[in-house]
Amino acid sequence: MNLDLLLVLGLLATCVGLFVLNRPRMDVVALLAMVALPLTGVLSVPEALAGFSDPSVVLIAALFVIGNGLVRTGIAYRLGEWLMRSSGSSETRLMVLLILAVAGLGSVMSSTGVVAIFIPVVLSIAVKMNVSPRRLMMPLAFAGLMSGMLTLVATPPNMVVHSELRRAGFDGFAFFSFAPIGLTILVLGIIYMLVARRWLGRSGQRDEATEPRDTLAALAQRYRLPERERRLRVLPASPLANQALDELKLRTQYGINVIAIDRQQRFRRLLLIATGNSQLQVGDVLLVDLASPAIGLLGAYEELGLAPLQLNTSYYADHARELGLAEVALPPDSSLPGKTIQALGFRSRHKLNVVGLRRHREALQGLLVDEKLKTGDTLLVAGSWKHIHRLQGISRDFLVLSLPAEVDDVAPAANQAPFALLGLAVMVALMVSGLVPNVLAALIGCLVMGLFRCIDMDSAYKAIHWQSLVLIVGMLPFALALEKTGGIALAVSALIGAFGDAGPRALLACLFLLTAIIGLFISNTATAVLMAPVAISTADQLGASPYPFAMIIALAASAAFMTPISSPVNTLVLGPGNYRFADFVRIGVPFTLLVMLTSVLLVPLLFPL
């Protein structure tokens, strides 16, 4: 063991120790390592900074953007809604569909992002089905981890191992190389979680801490909106056609407050939030709030050329992603008491409609526009989520109270969902066909989403998890440093000396366990960076194919089931599931061993030694 190797190992041990302590942050530690390695003389500055030009790093960044496009267009949320509808009242069906949905979506976008999206969905379903979130949150996390075993782009460790194969002169993995093993593990995972859920809580047990926030339905009920909601179609002979709302005086003369306009345009329907300048067209469906349910009986509809339509559910629930509600309170120092709602000019100033007023915990009825406000009043405003968010913090005269739970599901580019699917399909098709390198396929997918406004530049930059990228870039030079100083050769010799006589499968099991154990203390990406060259060099020393050894590292890096800190997805569900550290150990360790046995059996069959 030479001095250079001792320096590199000392620096690596220091980094691992700081990773465990999480002080400073992992990306800062990676940057410090990137600076320290050239100072040791082991690597040159270009070698230490080479990670910034690594195609895998650019690919990971592009996949963050692709995943954000799926979120912004509401595709991920619609999958959650489908899950709720399809589960019915069966907890078993819910768990199976939940694992399949999360694993499927996580195979093409960040598993951390997928789990974050599904947490409020699962909490909502748990309340409705009277199921303890403890029985669902861990399966949710495990599904996110298993999604990393389905495709090449599902998780950064897969791409790190793929990149290491390419660097060693091999072809790397195909897009679906992981799928046969990943699907087998996914099926075993479903069966395992259906059995193991009995140790996560009793059916019908619900934690008080998981009660959801107010929903749109609850807010509407509190202000007695359902009895006043109507859908009215503008008929061909209507005098309202081609006129602006401000000119029509519908609210003051007829007590009809137009909240939004549902309009057919070409091949799709648009929901337009009503403003004073909104012009009505023949065929428009008006979503209105009536000052009194009796208005329709007074012949107003016939006079205005409006036809009432059936309203099965609240239009706030039907259009929850475009149309929101929020409570606005008047603080003690507000200058608004004494003024009428008409004088506030909410529609003209803030593009929001006042649809409710509560005083002394009672919702007032009738025409509210001439009602003078009093200190302590609470208003209910309706409009687009964008304008509701904009209202927060812009005036000391009113205070926006907590927003309803549906605000978490808002998709700012919901109308572009078909184009987001197109971008995803283009990326996957190019990757599977091999027409262009994977990194170019992902960039083309991003450009397609950008072209059709599924994403914009600001959201794209915000979507990229820069901490993960810097961590990868900072750890990549260690592989080269260990190779140049003989560290990898030393590790391979020790591994073969200890387990070489036991056969290749024993070596694969040893590599899996070593990777999984290291992954308990540092990120699975950093673990893959360190272990991939060891695995490939071990295969070279044995004269075996590098593919089974590389694959076992990738699978082991995703098998972070054993502790709540093994992976960000585990940490995400720790609070909502009300888990303890021991819960993950009790459920995760047996499943990790099951995954190891499955991998050691299947990998040599699919990737001959």
C-alpha positions in Angstrom: 0.0 0.0 0.0 1.6 3.2 -1.2 1.4 6.8 0.2 -1.0 8.0 -2.5 -3.4 5.2 -1.8 -3.3 6.0 1.9 -4.1 9.6 1.2 -7.0 8.7 -1.1 -8.4 6.1 1.4 -8.0 8.7 4.3 -9.9 11.3 2.2 -12.6 8.7 1.3 -13.0 7.7 5.0 -13.3 11.3 6.0 -16.1 11.8 3.4 -18.0 8.7 4.5 -17.7 9.9 8.1 -19.1 13.4 7.2 -21.8 11.7 5.1 -22.9 9.8 8.2 -22.9 12.9 10.4 -24.5 14.9 7.6 -22.4 17.9 8.5 -21.7 19.7 6.4 -24.3 18.8 3.6 -23.3 15.9 1.3 -22.9 18.1 -1.7 -20.5 20.3 0.2 -18.5 17.3 1.2 -18.4 16.2 -2.4 -17.1 19.7 -3.5 -14.4 19.6 -0.7 -13.3 16.2 -2.0 -13.2 17.5 -5.6 -10.9 20.3 -4.4 -8.8 18.0 -2.2 -8.0 15.3 -4.7 -5.9 17.5 -7.0 -4.1 18.9 -4.0 -2.9 15.4 -3.2 -1.3 15.2 -6.6 -3.1 11.9 -7.4 -5.4 13.6 -9.9 -5.0 16.5 -12.2 -7.6 19.4 -12.1 -9.3 18.3 -15.4 -9.5 14.7 -14.0 -11.1 16.0 -10.8 -13.6 18.1 -12.7 -14.4 15.5 -15.4 -17.7 14.6 -13.8 -19.2 17.9 -15.0 -18.9 16.6 -18.6 -20.0 13.1 -17.8 -23.1 12.1 -20.0 -24.7 10.4 -17.0 -24.8 13.6 -15.0 -26.5 15.5 -17.9 -28.9 12.5 -18.3 -29.9 12.6 -14.7 -30.5 16.4 -14.9 -32.6 15.9 -18.0 -34.7 13.2 -16.3 -35.5 15.5 -13.4 -36.9 17.9 -15.9 -38.9 15.1 -17.6 -40.4 14.2 -14.3 -41.3 17.8 -13.5 -43.1 17.9 -16.9 -45.3 15.0 -15.8 -46.1 16.7 -12.5 -46.8 20.1 -14.0 -49.2 18.7 -16.6 -51.1 16.7 -13.9 -50.3 13.2 -15.3 -48.9 12.1 -12.0 -51.9 13.4 -10.1 -54.4 11.8 -12.5 -52.7 8.5 -11.8 -53.4 9.1 -8.1 -57.1 9.8 -8.9 -57.3 6.6 -10.9 -55.8 4.7 -8.0 -58.6 6.1 -5.7 -61.4 5.2 -8.1 -60.1 1.7 -8.9 -59.4 0.6 -5.3 -63.0 0.8 -4.3 -63.2 -0.3 -0.6 -60.6 -3.1 -0.9 -57.3 -2.4 1.0 -55.6 -5.3 -0.8 -56.5 -4.0 -4.2 -55.4 -0.5 -3.1 -52.0 -1.8 -2.0 -51.4 -3.8 -5.2 -52.4 -0.9 -7.4 -50.4 1.6 -5.3 -47.2 -0.4 -5.7 -47.8 -0.9 -9.4 -48.6 2.7 -10.0 -45.6 4.1 -8.0 -43.2 1.6 -9.5 -44.4 2.3 -13.1 -44.2 6.1 -12.7 -40.9 5.8 -10.8 -39.4 3.9 -13.7 -39.3 7.1 -15.8 -39.0 9.8 -13.2 -37.4 10.5 -9.8 -38.7 7.9 -7.3 -38.4 10.6 -4.6 -40.6 12.9 -6.5 -43.2 10.1 -7.2 -43.4 9.2 -3.5 -43.7 12.9 -2.5 -46.6 13.2 -5.0 -48.4 10.1 -3.7 -48.1 10.8 0.1 -51.1 13.3 0.2 -53.0 11.0 -2.1 -52.4 8.0 0.1 -53.2 9.9 3.3 -56.5 11.0 1.7 -57.4 7.5 0.7 -56.4 6.2 4.2 -58.9 8.6 5.8 -61.7 7.7 3.4 -61.1 3.9 3.8 -60.5 4.1 7.5 -57.1 2.4 7.1 -54.0 3.3 9.1 -51.4 5.1 7.0 -48.8 2.9 8.7 -50.1 0.0 6.5 -49.6 2.0 3.3 -46.7 4.4 3.7 -44.0 1.7 3.8 -45.3 -0.1 0.8 -45.3 3.3 -0.9 -41.6 3.8 -0.1 -40.6 0.3 -1.1 -42.4 0.7 -4.4 -40.4 3.8 -5.1 -37.2 1.8 -4.4 -38.3 -1.1 -6.5 -39.0 1.2 -9.4 -35.2 1.8 -9.6 -34.9 -1.9 -10.7 -37.2 -1.6 -13.8 -35.4 0.6 -16.3 -32.0 2.0 -17.0 -33.1 5.6 -16.3 -35.1 4.8 -13.2 -32.4 5.8 -10.7 -29.0 7.5 -10.8 -27.1 4.3 -9.6 -28.2 2.5 -12.7 -26.8 5.2 -14.9 -23.6 5.4 -12.8 -23.0 1.6 -13.3 -23.9 2.0 -17.0 -21.4 4.8 -17.3 -18.7 2.8 -15.6 -19.2 -0.1 -18.1 -18.8 2.3 -21.0 -15.7 3.8 -19.4 -14.2 0.3 -19.1 -14.8 -0.3 -22.9 -18.1 -2.2 -22.8 -21.4 -1.5 -24.4 -23.4 -0.8 -21.2 -27.0 -1.8 -20.4 -30.0 -1.4 -22.7 -33.1 0.5 -21.5 -35.0 -2.6 -20.4 -32.0 -4.7 -19.3 -33.2 -4.4 -15.7 -36.9 -5.2 -16.4 -36.9 -9.0 -16.1 -35.2 -9.0 -12.6 -37.1 -5.8 -11.5 -40.5 -7.2 -12.4 -39.8 -10.4 -10.5 -38.7 -8.4 -7.5 -41.8 -6.2 -7.9 -44.1 -9.2 -7.8 -42.3 -10.6 -4.7 -42.5 -7.2 -3.1 -46.3 -7.1 -3.5 -46.7 -10.5 -2.0 -44.2 -9.7 0.8 -46.0 -6.4 1.7 -49.4 -8.0 1.7 -48.1 -10.4 4.3 -45.9 -7.9 6.3 -48.6 -5.2 6.6 -50.0 -7.1 9.6 -46.9 -5.9 11.5 -47.5 -2.3 10.5 -50.8 -1.7 12.2 -54.4 -3.0 12.4 -56.9 -2.5 9.7 -59.3 0.2 10.6 -56.8 1.9 12.9 -56.2 5.5 12.1 -53.8 8.0 13.6 -55.3 11.3 14.8 -52.2 13.2 13.4 -53.1 12.2 9.9 -56.4 14.2 9.7 -56.3 16.1 6.4 -56.6 19.8 5.9 -59.8 21.4 4.8 -60.9 20.4 1.3 -62.8 22.4 -1.3 -65.9 20.4 -0.5 -65.6 21.3 3.2 -65.1 25.0 2.5 -68.1 25.0 0.1 -70.3 23.3 2.7 -69.2 25.8 5.4 -70.4 28.7 3.3 -73.5 26.8 2.0 -72.4 27.0 -1.6 -73.7 23.7 -2.9 -77.3 24.8 -2.8 -76.4 27.9 -4.9 -74.2 26.3 -7.5 -75.6 26.1 -11.0 -74.4 25.3 -14.6 -76.1 27.5 -17.2 -75.7 27.2 -21.0 -75.8 30.3 -23.2 -78.4 29.6 -25.9 -78.2 30.9 -29.5 -80.8 33.6 -29.0 -79.4 34.8 -25.7 -78.9 38.6 -25.3 -75.8 37.8 -23.3 -73.8 36.5 -26.3 -70.8 38.6 -27.4 -71.0 40.9 -24.3 -68.6 41.5 -21.5 -69.7 40.5 -17.9 -69.2 44.1 -16.6 -71.7 45.4 -19.1 -74.3 42.8 -18.2 -74.7 43.6 -14.5 -75.8 40.0 -13.8 -74.7 40.1 -10.2 -76.4 43.3 -9.2 -79.6 43.0 -11.2 -80.2 39.2 -11.2 -78.0 37.9 -8.3 -76.1 35.7 -10.7 -72.3 35.7 -10.0 -70.4 34.1 -12.9 -67.4 32.3 -11.4 -66.0 30.6 -14.5 -66.8 29.8 -18.1 -66.5 26.3 -19.5 -65.9 26.7 -23.3 -65.5 24.2 -26.1 -62.5 25.3 -28.2 -61.5 23.2 -31.2 -60.7 19.7 -29.8 -60.7 20.5 -26.1 -62.6 22.2 -23.4 -61.2 25.2 -21.6 -62.1 26.6 -18.2 -61.8 30.4 -18.2 -61.9 32.2 -14.8 -64.5 34.9 -15.1 -63.3 38.6 -15.0 -65.1 41.8 -15.8 -63.8 41.8 -19.3 -64.8 38.1 -20.1 -67.0 38.0 -23.2 -69.7 35.4 -23.3 -70.2 33.2 -26.4 -73.1 31.0 -27.6 -72.6 27.5 -26.2 -70.6 28.6 -23.2 -71.4 26.8 -20.0 -71.4 29.3 -17.1 -70.5 28.1 -13.6 -72.5 30.5 -11.4 -73.1 31.2 -7.8 -76.7 32.4 -7.1 -77.6 35.0 -4.5 -80.7 32.8 -3.8 -81.6 29.3 -5.0 -85.1 30.8 -6.0 -83.7 33.0 -8.8 -84.3 30.3 -11.4 -88.0 30.3 -10.5 -88.4 34.0 -11.3 -88.1 33.6 -15.1 -84.6 35.1 -15.1 -83.1 32.1 -17.0 -85.7 32.5 -19.8 -85.2 36.3 -20.0 -81.5 35.9 -20.3 -81.5 33.0 -22.7 -79.9 30.6 -20.3 -80.6 26.8 -20.0 -79.9 25.1 -16.7 -77.9 22.0 -16.9 -77.6 19.0 -14.5 -75.1 19.4 -11.8 -74.1 16.0 -10.3 -71.2 17.2 -8.2 -69.8 20.5 -7.2 -68.0 22.3 -10.0 -65.3 23.2 -7.5 -64.6 19.5 -7.2 -64.8 18.9 -10.9 -62.3 21.6 -11.7 -60.2 21.5 -8.6 -56.9 22.0 -10.5 -58.0 25.2 -12.3 -60.6 26.7 -9.9 -59.8 27.2 -6.2 -61.3 28.5 -3.0 -59.6 30.3 -0.1 -60.8 31.9 3.1 -59.7 35.6 3.6 -59.9 37.0 7.1 -60.0 40.6 8.2 -57.3 41.3 10.8 -57.9 43.8 13.6 -55.9 46.6 11.9 -57.7 46.2 8.6 -59.1 49.3 6.9 -61.9 47.3 5.2 -64.6 47.1 7.9 -67.4 49.5 7.0 -66.9 49.0 3.2 -69.1 46.9 1.0 -68.0 43.9 -0.9 -68.8 45.8 -4.1 -66.4 48.6 -3.0 -63.6 46.1 -2.5 -63.4 45.4 -6.2 -62.0 41.9 -5.7 -62.8 40.9 -9.3 -61.2 43.9 -10.9 -58.2 44.2 -8.6 -57.4 40.6 -7.8 -59.3 38.6 -10.4 -61.2 36.8 -7.7 -64.9 36.5 -6.9 -66.3 36.8 -3.4 -68.7 33.9 -3.0 -69.2 33.7 0.7 -69.2 35.7 3.9 -69.2 34.3 7.5 -70.0 36.4 10.5 -70.0 34.9 14.0 -69.5 31.5 12.6 -72.6 31.7 10.4 -72.6 31.9 6.6 -74.7 34.9 5.4 -77.2 34.3 2.6 -78.6 36.6 -0.1 -77.0 39.3 -2.3 -73.7 40.0 -0.6 -72.3 42.8 -2.8 -74.0 45.5 -0.7 -73.1 43.9 2.7 -70.9 46.1 4.8 -67.9 44.3 6.3 -67.2 44.1 10.0 -64.1 43.2 12.0 -63.8 39.5 12.4 -65.6 38.7 9.1 -64.3 35.9 6.9 -64.7 36.0 3.2 -64.6 33.0 0.8 -63.0 33.9 -2.6 -63.0 31.8 -5.8 -60.7 32.0 -8.7 -57.6 30.5 -10.2 -54.9 29.1 -7.9 -52.4 31.5 -9.4 -54.4 34.6 -8.3 -55.1 33.0 -4.9 -51.4 32.5 -4.3 -50.8 36.1 -5.5 -53.2 37.4 -3.0 -51.1 36.1 -0.1 -49.0 38.7 1.5 -49.9 41.6 -0.8 -52.0 43.6 1.6 -52.2 44.2 5.4 -56.0 44.6 5.1 -56.7 40.9 4.8 -55.1 37.6 5.6 -55.3 34.4 3.4 -56.0 31.5 5.8 -54.7 28.0 5.2 -55.4 26.8 1.7 -57.5 23.6 1.0 -55.8 20.3 0.5 -56.4 20.4 -3.3 -53.8 23.1 -3.7 -51.2 20.4 -3.5 -52.5 18.8 -6.6 -52.5 21.9 -8.8 -51.1 21.3 -12.3 -50.1 24.6 -13.9 -49.9 23.1 -17.4 -52.8 20.6 -17.2 -53.9 21.3 -20.7 -50.6 20.2 -22.1 -50.8 16.7 -20.6 -51.0 14.9 -24.1 -47.8 16.7 -25.2 -46.0 15.7 -22.0 -46.9 12.1 -22.8 -45.6 12.7 -26.3 -42.2 13.9 -24.9 -42.0 10.9 -22.6 -42.8 8.5 -25.5 -40.2 10.1 -27.8 -37.5 9.8 -25.1 -38.4 6.1 -24.3 -38.6 5.2 -28.0 -35.2 6.7 -28.8 -33.6 5.0 -25.8 -35.1 1.6 -26.6 -34.2 1.9 -30.3 -30.7 3.1 -29.7 -30.9 5.6 -32.6 -29.2 8.2 -30.4 -27.3 8.1 -27.1 -29.5 8.1 -24.0 -28.4 11.5 -23.0 -29.5 13.0 -26.3 -32.8 11.1 -26.1 -33.6 12.7 -22.7 -32.6 16.1 -24.0 -34.9 15.7 -27.0 -37.7 14.7 -24.7 -37.1 17.9 -22.6 -37.1 20.0 -25.8 -40.4 18.4 -26.9 -42.0 19.3 -23.5 -40.6 22.8 -23.7 -41.8 23.3 -27.2 -45.4 22.5 -26.2 -45.1 24.5 -22.9 -45.3 21.5 -20.6 -42.4 23.1 -18.8 -40.7 26.5 -18.9 -37.1 27.4 -18.2 -37.7 28.5 -14.6 -39.5 25.3 -13.7 -36.9 23.2 -15.5 -34.0 24.8 -13.5 -36.0 24.4 -10.2 -36.8 20.7 -11.0 -33.2 19.7 -11.1 -31.9 18.4 -7.8 -28.6 20.1 -7.9 -27.5 18.6 -4.6 -27.7 15.1 -6.1 -25.8 16.1 -9.2 -23.0 17.8 -7.3 -22.7 14.7 -5.1 -22.3 12.5 -8.1 -19.8 14.8 -9.8 -17.8 15.1 -6.5 -17.6 11.3 -5.9 -16.8 10.2 -9.5 -13.1 11.2 -9.2 -12.7 8.8 -6.3 -13.2 5.8 -8.7 -10.4 7.1 -10.9 -8.1 8.0 -7.9 -8.6 4.5 -6.5 -7.8 2.9 -9.9 -4.6 5.0 -10.4 -3.3 4.3 -6.8 -4.0 0.6 -6.9 -6.9 0.7 -4.4 -9.4 -1.1 -6.7 -6.9 -3.8 -7.5 -6.2 -4.3 -3.8 -10.0 -4.6 -3.0 -10.5 -7.0 -5.8 -7.6 -9.2 -4.7 -9.0 -9.3 -1.1 -12.5 -10.1 -2.4 -11.3 -12.9 -4.6 -8.9 -14.2 -2.0 -11.7 -14.5 0.6 -14.5 -15.8 -1.6 -13.0 -16.8 -4.9 -13.0 -20.5 -4.1 -16.7 -20.4 -3.2 -17.7 -19.6 -6.8 -19.0 -16.6 -8.8 -22.5 -16.7 -7.1 -20.9 -16.4 -3.7 -18.9 -13.4 -5.0 -22.1 -11.8 -6.3 -23.8 -12.3 -3.0 -20.8 -10.8 -1.2 -20.8 -7.7 -3.6 -24.6 -7.3 -3.0 -24.2 -7.4 0.8 -21.2 -5.1 0.8 -23.0 -2.6 -1.4 -26.2 -2.7 0.7 -24.2 -2.3 3.9 -22.2 0.7 2.6 -25.6 2.2 1.4 -26.7 2.3 5.0 -24.2 5.1 5.7 -23.9 7.0 2.4 -26.2 7.6 -0.5 -26.9 4.8 -2.9 -25.5 6.9 -5.8 -22.2 7.4 -4.0 -22.2 3.7 -3.1 -22.6 2.8 -6.8 -19.8 5.2 -7.8 -17.4 3.4 -5.4 -18.5 -0.2 -5.9 -19.1 -0.3 -9.7 -15.3 -0.3 -10.6 -14.6 -2.9 -7.9 -17.3 -5.2 -9.4 -16.1 -4.7 -13.0 -12.4 -5.3 -12.0 -13.4 -8.4 -10.1 -15.0 -9.8 -13.2 -11.9 -9.0 -15.2 -9.7 -10.8 -12.7 -11.9 -13.9 -12.9 -12.1 -13.7 -16.7 -15.9 -13.4 -16.4 -18.4 -11.2 -18.0 -18.7 -7.8 -16.3 -22.5 -7.5 -16.8 -23.7 -9.7 -13.9 -21.3 -8.1 -11.5 -22.3 -4.6 -12.6 -26.0 -5.5 -12.5 -25.7 -6.9 -8.9 -24.2 -3.5 -7.8 -27.1 -1.6 -9.4 -29.7 -3.8 -7.8 -28.1 -3.7 -4.4 -27.9 0.1 -4.6 -31.7 0.3 -5.0 -32.3 -2.3 -2.2 -32.2 0.5 0.5 -35.0 -1.0 2.5 -33.3 -1.5 5.9 -33.4 1.8 7.7 -35.4 5.1 7.4 -32.2 6.9 6.4 -31.0 4.4 3.8 -32.9 6.4 1.1 -34.8 9.8 0.8 -38.0 7.9 0.0 -37.8 6.1 3.4 -37.3 9.4 5.1 -40.2 11.0 3.4 -42.7 8.4 4.7 -41.2 8.3 8.2 -43.4 11.1 9.6 -46.7 10.4 7.7 -46.5 6.7 8.6 -45.6 7.4 12.2 -42.8 4.8 12.0 -40.0 4.1 14.3 -36.4 3.1 13.2 -37.1 -0.4 14.3 -40.1 -0.7 12.0 -37.9 -0.4 8.9 -35.3 -2.8 10.4 -38.1 -5.4 11.1 -39.7 -5.2 7.7 -36.7 -4.1 5.5 -34.0 -6.5 6.5 -35.9 -9.7 5.5 -37.0 -8.1 2.3 -33.4 -7.1 1.5 -32.3 -10.7 2.0 -35.1 -11.8 -0.3 -34.1 -9.4 -3.0 -30.4 -10.5 -2.6 -31.4 -14.2 -3.0 -33.6 -13.4 -6.0 -30.8 -11.3 -7.7 -28.1 -13.9 -7.1 -30.3 -16.6 -8.7 -31.6 -14.6 -11.7 -28.7 -12.3 -12.7 -26.4 -15.2 -13.8 -29.3 -16.7 -15.8 -30.0 -13.5 -17.7 -26.4 -12.3 -17.9 -24.2 -15.4 -18.2 -21.0 -15.4 -16.2 
